[in-house]
Amino acid sequence: MDQFALEFDLTPQRRIFSVSELNAEIRAVLGEEFQDVSVAGEISGLKLATSGHYYFTLKERDAQVKCVAFRSAHRYWKFKPQDGLAVLARGRIDVYEARGEYQLLIESLEPQGFGALQLAFEQLKKKLAAEGLFDPARKRPLPRFPRRIGIVTSPRGAAIADMVHILSRRFPGIHVRLYPALVQGEGAVEEVVRGIEYFSRTQWPELVIVGRGGGSLEDLWTFNEEAVARAIAACAVPVISAVGHETDVTIADFVADLRAPTPSAAAELAVPNLEDIVERIEVARAKATQGLRYRIAMLERRLRQQGIDRALGILHRTVGRHLQRIDEQEYRLRERVRAAIDGRERSRRGLEERLRRFDVRPRLAADRRRMDGAHTAMLEMVRRRLALRRSDWEQARAKLEQLSPLKILERGYSIVSNEGGIVKDAKSAPVGSAIHVRVAKGELDARVEKS
């Protein structure tokens, strides 16, 4: 009898997830546990995508959560979110599987007043404005052709590369000195202040540019600090503030002698374009050369005139006499042309007068006037005849009314009749016979009781 050996693998099987499966499982767990949550925080890094969705971060001092508000959700909100605004968000937790990040899908958003950073910004702005640091009278003009420029920014950011490139392109040979400094995070305020104070103390540059590239309100907050603002105000040389993008506004922008919308714009405002200056010099040189040539030409003309004035006088007199003869001939020709035109005009008027005599329109107008007069006379005659006929009719009517038997009845008389006709004799109406009596108003039936 054959024997068979059975082997069993008792090692527990471990499930292996793909990345998408793991994210899907996490999404299901979080979606079930956090279907309706409310979160309070401060909006930061707000972006509106072309799809109409809002993307931003809800922050507090030591934590943050990414948020998404789809267009279908925020279209009914009564306000527009903005950076630095403290809000109360309500929604559910979701996982964006493409990056493995969890996010809050916001359904409703309610403002909770100013955010802490925005409130601090407004308070410092009001304080420094009251001290006069924003006064336009204290703003200094920038040097027209600076030869040395100091820059306080991060050496690793795109801002310094853009500024150096533009400065070297617009004015080659200019001296630029960078004071490397952090522009965000811990220690950034102190380093920026030290850079400004260094250039102010040494007075090596003729102009200082302070700035950085774009970012959220928190990223740009270094340039909203009071220490940085006072360092800019106390700087011994003019300062250009070039922080963020065009829409970003910081306290440094208000204090600086000039605000540039971007670091690249600051570089363009700091130095003129050398090509433009060279072109202007060439234009000035051309104008000066043209002026000298004109003066030389005038002197040459004066010398020539002294020698040929007599000959020119004779020539001018000869030419003038010939021109006078031409003028006389022209005058005679004009007189002849005018006389011919006048003759033609007289002929035209005579023909027009003759033609007017044969015009039937005046005759038609006279006939129409006569016809209108006859029509008016006829109407008047008809009116008179109608009035006469009406008067005759009224007189006949009055006579007829006077002869009417009804008028006699109105004086108290009556007409008595029976079957034999009008009763004119008492014998025609014996006792007991029926009679009919007509009075002025109505009729009566009666019977003879006594004769």
DAVENHU-V687065 format. One line per field, one symbol per residue. phi: phi as a letter, one per 30 degrees, with the letter a starting at -180 (. if undefined). A space follows every 50 residues. Layout:
BEGIN
phi=???
END
This chain:
BEGIN
phi=.dccccbbcddddcdccddddddddddddddddbdbbcbcacdbidbcdd djdcbabcbbdbaabdbbbdeddddcddbcdadicdbccbabdbcdddci ccbcddcbbbdcidddddddddddeddddddidcdddcdcddddbdcbbc bcaddcddddddddddddddbejdcbbccdadcajdiddddddddddddd ddhddcabccladdldeddcdedcddddddddddddbebccbcicdddbb dddddddaccdbedddddddbddedddddddddddddddddddddddddd dddddddceddddddddddddddddddddddddddddddddddddddddd dddddddcdddddedddddddddddddddddddddddddddddddddddd dddddddddddjdbccbbddjddcbdddbddjddbccccdbjbbcbbdca c
END
